[in-house]
Amino acid sequence: MTARYYITTPIYYVNAPPHLGHAYTTIVADVLNRFHKLTGRETYFLTGTDEHGDKVVEAAAAVGKDPQSYADEISDLFRNTWPNLDIANDYFIRTTDDLHKQVVRYILQKVYDAGDIYFSSYSGQYCVGCERFYTDRELVDGKCPQHDRPPVPREEENYFFRMSKYQDWLIDYIQKNPDFIRPERYRNEVLSFLSEPLEDLCISRPKSRLSWGITLPFDDRYVTYVWFDALINYVSALSYPDGSLFARFWPVAQHLIAKDILKPHGIYWPTMLRAAEIPLYQHLNVHGYWNVEEKKMSKSRGTVVKPLDLLKVYGLDAFRYFLMREMVFGLDASFSEEALITRVNADLANDLGNLASRLLTMIHKYCEGKVPSPDTEDKDDEELKRAATELPATYALQVERLEFHKALMAVWELINHVNRYVDQSAPWVLARDPQKQSRLHTVLYYSLESLRIVGVLLDPIMPNASKELLDRLGFKIDSSELRLGRHATWGNLLPDTTTRRGKALFPRIERKVEDAETDEPIKKPLLKLDEFSRLDLRVAEILGAEAVPGSENLLKLEVDIGEKRTVVAGIARHYRPEDLVGRQVVMMVNLKPAKLMGIRSEGMVLVASIDGEMTLIAPEKKVKPGSPIH
Ligand code: MSP
């Protein structure tokens, strides 16, 4: 395994402020960077801005600014957004940096001297949005597929890079290195581009038409085509050719992009590198597009999602988690606040947050806030320990394969395993019997230690929440010191360490009322009063509650309705047994008894249900158990 890792994002155009799509790529790069640090590698993470070309000149002119001050402004917006998303890049490159310009000119001269750049005339269809000529085959209904507008005809004398010369070599290279471009669908897409004759690439623009660019070293009447300039950022940021960063990190370079810029990265860049006699990057990792309302984000439809607006409402960790969990890397995904809320409430507030708070509450109640010592293990303990011990390797493999959603699903399997284990072992029952103290301690230790391993694994995705969780569990460590091999192993949590409770790790997000109202239209038939009065509704007081073994959703409740009854309620995903005892609820008591998981249920507890979440209906103040409801 390589001990170093270098990850890059596209350098973003400075013609518009950062949006969800830019945030996603940069967060994925940050997650990968943090993950590789966690595995002990020395890493380098590069992002930045792409500032030359027609597009920036157009955008600057539209707001009455000169390109340089406009670029300064938007570049700063990008640079200042990333720390707010906990993105910790090592360097931020701008294509207007002097060093970058020097490296571009150096490479141009090198390729020119080698005979791979020549002067000629060209006419074709040019898309200003993409800054490139399109072939007829690439246009969709005569329009640029990226910008949905027709390209304009252009004829010019220009310099050309002999890209066609490298076509066969590139096909061969991609075939011999199956994971050079991944996932596979994008490798196939590049091979399909390459199945047609590759044209040479026009790499200059006459200054008479565009002066905002890097002057060619061999003809000062021209500036460099923006893609030939921009791609070089990946090596200029490492001070190619002589920089020590270049020597250390270029051999392990990985690029991260979305599918929109596959061709420049999958074809122009490898052939440019080859012509400049620079070894190729290791991997091109390509993800899909975030769509909003099933379409591309669009300013005119008002569907551009601004990451910073979301952070204010949902919190940073939740936002990062959602993006990594929701998108299958390589495929498009659909963004909606509805989906974000559902994930945050179900996965973070319920599954993880509740588990942490119920465990820490029990540690405080039963163990004076200190990590207890485990004793002999039984089958359930062993099973949990095995799952927790096996998880880090599965997780690491999936992250390395960029299958972040699967890595997180595996983590959540463990979280749910712990939840089940706690419900089935019922520490609140064990706590009542002094004879069972060592069992109680074992159950709590095993639960805490599993949760601690979860905390370590979540560090790359949710650095804050992971730190806070580990801290509360008494595992205090600086995240720069955290290592997968050393700390995601069983037994790191030392008995007698002091734990800490705190407010909810992930507060539930309340949905807007309008959303809930539209859910279930009132359409049931009207009833006469005597029909309603056939229902016997009463106040029931919960005397005891426990999980139903083998079910994730059912709780067995012992209730007092003036007499004792047993009911089975499908509320285990929303309520913990120990929080229910002593509460009063509304119950229909003359429902025909039914057997659920072998338990006779004699009635039904009423709940309100909002988008799959349940809340119990209770009298406003305590009344005598069994009081009728009319
Ligand atoms: N400047 C070029 C890249 C040069 S790299 C040498 C460029 N810039 S861009 O501002 O248009 O950024 C494109 C990139 O932004 C995509 O490849 C992707 O990383 C990100 N995204 C922009 N919109 C996106 C979505 N809707 N969804 C996901 N990512 C998207 O192209």
Boltz pocket constraint, residues with backbone or C-beta under 6 A from the ligand:
constraints:
  - pocket:
      binder: B
      contacts: [[A, 9], [A, 10], [A, 11], [A, 12], [A, 13], [A, 20], [A, 21], [A, 22], [A, 24], [A, 25], [A, 50], [A, 227], [A, 230], [A, 231], [A, 232], [A, 233], [A, 256], [A, 257], [A, 258], [A, 259], [A, 260], [A, 261], [A, 288], [A, 289], [A, 290], [A, 291], [A, 297]]
      max_distance: 6.0
